[in-house]
Amino acid sequence: MKRTSTKYLLPLLFAGAIACGDDSTSDKEIIEPQINGAADSLRGVQVEGHLLLDEAVEGELDEWAEFHGYRFSTIEGAEFTLEITQKGSSRNFDTTLFLFGQKQFGAWDRLVLDDDDGWGALSKIDNWKSGEYTSFMAVVGGSGERHLGKYRLALTCENGNCIDTTPVDLDPDCDDRVLDVVDSCVDFHLSEADFDFDDPAEEISIDFCVEEGALEELFSFSCVGAANDNELCRVAPDKLQTNIESCRGDLFDLYNIVETADLGRFLGMPQELEELQEELEFSGDSLSFTRLEAYSVLDPGNGIENIAAAVREDYGRVSHLSISDVGKTRDEYRAGRFVPTEIVDQIEAVIGTDYVTAEVGGSYPVAAGADEWVNIHVLYFPGLMATFAIVEVQGED
């Protein structure tokens, strides 16, 4: 499932004639992003990507009070310069340049603001030294009447010791270090996100943290603070994204999630089973009843467990129903204690006996002090690519 990547726009703070501390500005009014806040809610800036040493980035501000942000990390003791260069920037463009720092899993703090210390009205933050902050965001803004234009932002190291350049090799089949990062993202998403009652929360969270475009989110977990293992930040983004996506299956195993098969509506239902469906539909009551569902198996995935997961998803209440007794043969299944024998007999008489089974079952609250129990017998006929699900529901007042 796709989600949009990380672009955040936030309320603005009209800061008016700031000229204190390490800030270097003129006496004109400065608009700055109100970015201070929790690490997970990086608000106030359009996050454009990552800034690398000696690899300038280019962009354009074409709206009033627009801000572009670029993340980068250093080692402790690094001395670096950020500059909006004359080359690649619009003539007469009046810029502002902010530097924000983030401690491990902490809030973003504004460290310094520069207005015109660069060429002409361009901005430059000269010889900044990393101390308690080693994870940064450089934010480009516009100032005064000439606040729109193209810019080129460069990061240079002044003391020759700004980053760890040791090559990093990743296990191509989901590196353990990457898995730890993505798992942290899943845990965080589970704790913070709102899910509907029937949502498979773990699966949604995993998809969110591994899908293409999630890389910006994960960098907030893997590249923050000197106490973290920053070596993943030295991996090329495309290779890191590929490795992140390869961890999806490992995460499904970690959270005991079974992927679903692809099921469709069963076509050409034999008349005898249509009559059985209708008979079951009008039997029982609103609290306790039995139903027969039929599906065409368009893609079985890895077999009966994936099919049972698809049947469970079609029924709903995914987080309350578990899958068990997977892969029983017809004889093993019929030897069980709670088989709906009459219904199974009729299915076998029409469809045959070459099937394997799984069970889907559990209970969930439906009212104060009242639960509903569900047991679904899943019968998969591989030769016909068809599945029948006998749904038994027992409710209580």
C-alpha positions in Angstrom: 0.0 0.0 0.0 1.4 3.3 -1.0 1.8 6.3 1.2 3.2 9.7 0.3 6.8 10.3 1.2 8.0 12.8 3.8 7.1 16.4 2.9 5.9 18.5 5.8 4.7 22.1 5.7 4.1 23.9 9.0 3.0 27.1 10.6 5.4 29.9 10.3 6.9 32.1 13.0 7.4 35.7 12.1 10.7 36.3 13.9 11.2 40.0 13.1 14.7 41.5 13.1 16.6 38.7 14.9 20.2 39.7 15.7 21.3 37.8 18.8 23.6 34.9 19.9 25.4 33.3 16.9 22.8 34.5 14.4 24.1 36.7 11.7 21.4 38.8 10.1 20.8 42.4 8.9 18.2 44.6 10.5 15.4 43.4 8.1 12.6 41.2 9.2 13.3 37.4 8.9 10.7 34.7 8.3 11.8 31.4 9.8 10.3 27.9 10.0 8.9 26.9 13.4 10.6 23.5 13.2 11.3 22.9 16.9 9.3 19.8 17.9 9.4 16.1 18.3 11.7 14.0 16.2 8.8 12.1 14.6 7.0 15.3 13.5 9.6 17.1 11.5 7.3 20.0 10.6 7.9 23.3 9.0 10.1 22.4 6.0 9.8 20.5 2.7 12.4 17.8 3.3 14.2 17.5 0.0 16.7 14.8 0.8 20.3 14.4 2.1 23.3 16.7 1.8 26.6 15.0 1.2 30.1 16.5 1.5 31.4 18.1 -1.7 28.2 17.2 -3.6 26.1 20.4 -3.8 22.3 20.3 -4.2 20.2 22.6 -6.2 16.6 23.8 -5.8 14.2 26.6 -6.3 12.0 28.6 -4.0 9.0 29.8 -5.9 6.5 30.6 -3.1 6.4 33.1 -0.2 7.7 31.6 3.1 8.8 28.4 1.5 11.6 26.4 3.1 13.7 23.5 1.8 15.5 21.2 4.2 18.5 18.8 3.7 19.7 16.3 6.4 23.3 15.4 7.0 25.3 13.8 9.8 28.9 14.2 11.0 31.2 12.7 13.5 31.9 14.6 16.8 34.5 17.3 16.4 33.8 17.9 12.7 34.2 21.5 11.4 32.1 22.3 8.4 30.8 25.2 6.3 27.4 25.5 4.7 27.1 27.9 1.8 24.6 29.0 -0.8 27.0 29.5 -3.6 27.1 32.3 -6.2 27.4 29.6 -8.9 24.1 28.0 -9.5 22.1 30.6 -7.5 19.8 33.3 -9.0 21.2 36.8 -9.3 19.8 39.2 -6.7 18.3 36.3 -4.7 18.3 37.2 -1.0 18.5 33.9 1.0 18.4 32.8 4.6 20.2 29.7 5.9 19.2 27.9 9.1 21.1 25.1 10.8 19.0 22.8 13.1 20.5 20.1 15.2 19.0 16.9 16.7 20.2 14.9 19.6 19.4 11.2 19.7 15.6 10.7 19.2 15.2 14.3 20.5 13.6 17.5 19.2 15.1 19.7 16.5 16.8 22.8 18.0 17.7 25.8 15.9 21.5 26.3 16.3 22.2 29.3 14.0 20.7 31.5 11.3 22.6 33.4 8.6 21.2 36.0 6.2 23.9 37.7 4.2 27.3 36.3 5.1 27.8 34.7 1.7 28.3 36.3 -1.7 26.1 39.4 -2.1 22.8 38.6 -0.4 23.4 34.9 -0.2 23.9 33.0 3.0 26.8 31.2 4.6 27.4 29.4 7.9 31.2 29.3 8.3 33.3 26.8 10.3 30.6 25.3 12.5 31.9 22.7 14.9 30.0 19.5 15.8 29.7 19.0 19.5 26.7 17.5 21.3 24.9 17.6 17.9 26.0 15.4 15.1 22.7 15.1 13.1 21.7 18.2 11.3 19.3 19.8 8.9 20.2 22.7 6.7 17.2 24.8 5.8 17.1 27.3 2.9 14.7 30.2 2.9 14.2 33.5 1.2 14.4 37.0 2.7 13.1 40.4 2.0 11.7 41.6 -1.3 14.0 39.2 -3.3 12.9 36.0 -1.5 12.3 33.8 -4.6 14.9 32.1 -6.8 17.2 29.2 -7.6 19.9 28.2 -5.1 22.9 25.9 -4.9 23.7 24.6 -1.4 27.1 23.1 -0.6 28.6 21.4 2.4 32.4 21.4 2.9 34.6 20.0 5.6 37.1 22.4 7.1 39.2 20.2 9.3 39.4 17.0 7.1 37.6 14.9 9.7 33.9 15.2 9.2 32.6 11.8 8.4 33.5 8.2 8.7 34.4 7.0 5.2 34.9 3.3 6.0 33.0 1.3 3.3 29.9 -0.6 4.5 28.9 -3.9 3.0 25.3 -5.1 3.4 24.0 -8.6 3.4 21.8 -8.5 0.2 19.1 -10.6 1.9 18.0 -8.1 4.6 21.0 -7.0 6.6 20.5 -7.4 10.3 21.4 -3.8 10.9 18.7 -2.7 8.4 16.2 -5.1 9.9 16.8 -3.5 13.4 16.2 0.0 11.9 13.0 -1.0 10.1 11.7 -2.9 13.1 12.2 0.3 15.2 10.1 2.1 12.6 7.4 -0.5 12.8 7.3 -0.4 16.7 7.1 3.4 16.6 4.3 3.4 14.0 2.3 0.8 16.0 2.6 3.0 19.1 1.7 6.3 17.4 -0.7 5.5 14.5 -4.5 5.2 14.8 -5.9 2.0 13.4 -9.5 1.0 12.7 -10.9 -1.9 14.7 -10.4 -4.4 11.9 -7.1 -3.1 10.5 -4.2 -5.6 10.4 -2.1 -3.0 12.2 1.3 -4.9 12.0 1.0 -5.5 8.3 0.0 -1.9 7.6 3.0 -0.6 9.7 5.4 -2.9 8.0 4.2 -1.8 4.5 4.6 1.8 5.6 8.1 1.3 6.8 9.5 -0.7 3.8 7.7 0.7 0.8 9.5 2.9 -1.7 9.7 6.4 -0.3 10.1 5.3 3.3 13.8 5.9 3.3 13.5 9.5 4.5 11.5 8.2 7.5 14.0 5.6 8.4 16.9 8.0 8.3 15.4 9.6 11.4 16.0 6.3 13.2 19.3 5.3 11.7 21.2 8.5 11.4 20.5 10.5 14.5 23.1 11.1 17.1 26.6 10.0 17.8 25.3 7.2 20.1 23.7 5.5 17.1 25.4 3.3 14.6 25.7 5.7 11.7 27.3 3.3 9.2 24.0 2.8 7.4 24.2 6.5 6.5 27.2 5.7 4.4 25.3 3.3 2.2 24.1 4.6 -1.2 20.3 5.4 -0.8 19.3 3.2 -3.7 21.1 0.2 -2.2 19.7 0.9 1.3 16.2 1.2 -0.1 16.5 -2.2 -1.9 17.8 -3.8 1.3 14.9 -2.2 3.3 12.4 -3.7 0.9 14.0 -7.1 1.2 13.3 -7.1 4.9 9.5 -7.3 4.4 9.4 -11.1 4.6 11.6 -11.2 7.7 9.3 -8.7 9.4 6.3 -10.7 8.5 8.0 -13.7 10.1 8.9 -11.6 13.1 5.3 -10.5 13.7 3.8 -13.8 12.7 2.0 -12.4 9.7 0.8 -14.6 6.8 0.5 -12.9 3.4 -2.8 -13.3 1.7 -3.5 -15.2 -1.6 -5.5 -13.6 -4.4 -9.1 -14.7 -4.3 -12.0 -13.8 -6.6 -15.7 -14.6 -6.8 -16.4 -18.2 -7.5 -17.9 -18.6 -11.0 -20.2 -21.4 -12.2 -21.3 -22.5 -8.7 -23.1 -25.9 -9.0 -26.8 -25.7 -8.3 -26.7 -28.1 -5.4 -24.2 -25.8 -3.6 -26.2 -22.7 -4.4 -29.2 -24.3 -2.8 -27.1 -25.2 0.2 -25.9 -21.6 0.5 -29.5 -20.3 0.4 -30.6 -22.9 2.9 -27.8 -21.9 5.3 -28.5 -18.2 4.8 -32.1 -18.5 6.1 -31.2 -20.8 9.0 -29.9 -19.8 12.4 -30.5 -16.3 13.8 -28.8 -12.9 14.1 -26.5 -14.2 16.9 -25.6 -17.7 15.8 -25.5 -19.0 12.2 -23.5 -20.9 9.6 -22.7 -19.7 6.1 -21.0 -21.1 3.1 -18.6 -18.9 1.0 -17.0 -19.9 -2.3 -14.0 -18.4 -3.9 -12.0 -18.8 -7.1 -8.3 -18.9 -6.3 -6.6 -16.5 -8.7 -3.2 -16.8 -7.1 -2.7 -19.2 -4.2 0.6 -17.6 -3.0 2.4 -20.3 -1.1 -0.7 -22.4 -0.6 -3.3 -23.1 2.0 -1.9 -20.8 4.7 -2.0 -17.8 2.3 -5.5 -18.8 1.2 -6.7 -19.0 4.8 -5.2 -15.5 5.4 -7.2 -14.2 2.4 -10.4 -15.8 3.7 -9.8 -14.3 7.1 -9.2 -10.8 5.5 -12.5 -11.2 3.6 -14.3 -12.0 6.8 -12.7 -9.1 8.7 -11.8 -9.0 12.4 -8.3 -9.9 11.2 -6.5 -9.0 14.4 -8.8 -11.2 16.4 -8.8 -14.4 14.3 -5.8 -16.8 14.2 -4.9 -19.4 11.6 -4.4 -23.0 12.8 -4.3 -26.7 11.6 -2.8 -25.7 8.3 -2.3 -28.2 5.6 -4.4 -31.1 6.9 -5.4 -33.7 4.3 -9.1 -34.6 3.8 -8.8 -37.7 6.0 -6.9 -35.8 8.8 -9.5 -33.1 8.7 -12.5 -35.4 8.8 -11.0 -37.2 11.8 -11.4 -34.0 13.8 -14.0 -33.5 16.6 -15.8 -30.4 15.3 -16.2 -30.9 11.6 -19.6 -29.7 10.1 -20.0 -33.2 8.6 -23.3 -32.6 6.7 -22.0 -29.6 4.9 -18.7 -31.2 4.1 -20.5 -34.3 2.8 -22.5 -32.2 0.3 -19.4 -30.3 -0.9 -17.5 -33.6 -1.4 -20.5 -35.1 -3.3 -20.4 -32.2 -5.8 -16.7 -31.1 -5.9 -14.7 -34.1 -4.8 -12.4 -35.1 -2.0 -9.0 -33.8 -3.3 -8.6 -30.9 -0.9 -6.4 -29.6 2.0 -7.7 -27.6 4.9 -6.9 -24.9 7.5 -8.9 -23.3 10.3 -9.5 -19.7 11.1 -10.9 -18.9 14.5 -11.2 -16.6 17.5 -13.4 -14.3 19.4 -13.9 -10.6 19.7 -16.1 -8.2 21.7 -19.4 -7.1 20.1 -21.0 -5.3 23.0 -20.3 -4.6 26.7 -19.8 -8.0 28.3 -20.6 -9.9 25.1 -18.3 -11.7 22.7 -18.7 -13.4 19.4 -16.9 -16.7 18.5 -16.0 -17.5 14.9 -14.7 -20.7 13.4 -14.0 -20.9 9.6 -13.3 -24.2 7.9 -11.2 -23.5 4.8 -11.2 -26.3 2.1 -8.9 -25.7 -0.8 -9.2 -27.8 -4.0 -5.8 -27.3 -5.8 -7.0 -29.1 -9.0 -9.9 -26.7 -9.4 -8.3 -23.6 -8.0 -11.3 -23.2 -5.8 -11.9 -22.7 -2.0 -14.9 -23.2 0.1 -15.2 -21.6 3.5 -17.7 -22.8 6.1 -18.2 -19.9 8.5 -19.7 -20.8 11.9 -20.6 -17.9 14.2 -21.7 -18.2 17.8 -22.8 -15.0 19.6 -24.0 -14.3 23.1 -26.6 -11.8 24.4 
